[in-house]
């Protein structure tokens, strides 16, 4: 059974930081492209960052320079370090694992940015 479990969300003030984690089981994690997506109320889910099996990364323009995606294949975990958070970063953040044609999603973790 495949499971992706996100953690690390919460309430943070503007300018603050959070680190999200996504722990995977039931897949050969090292071969999967892992991504973080987010969905704010009333908006479509959007890609935040992605990391390939060999460690190449790509980011949405809105988070470049503030967010960092990384992975630890020994721990079957992908991380999203979020710095300089803005109110517009508030959303439910989802982890996705992809090894074509399979996609797996986590249940999401809420990030709230407010003073």
MODA-V282158 format. One record per helix or strand of 3 or more residues. SS is the DSSP state (a for helix, b for strand). FROM is the first residue (numbers start at 1). TO is the last residue. If there is no record, write none. Layout:
ss->SS from->FROM to->TO
ss->SS from->FROM to->TO
This chain:
ss->b from->3 to->7
ss->b from->10 to->12
ss->b from->18 to->25
ss->a from->29 to->31
ss->b from->33 to->39
ss->b from->46 to->51
ss->b from->57 to->59
ss->b from->67 to->72
ss->b from->77 to->82
ss->a from->87 to->89
ss->b from->91 to->99
ss->b from->102 to->105
ss->b from->109 to->113
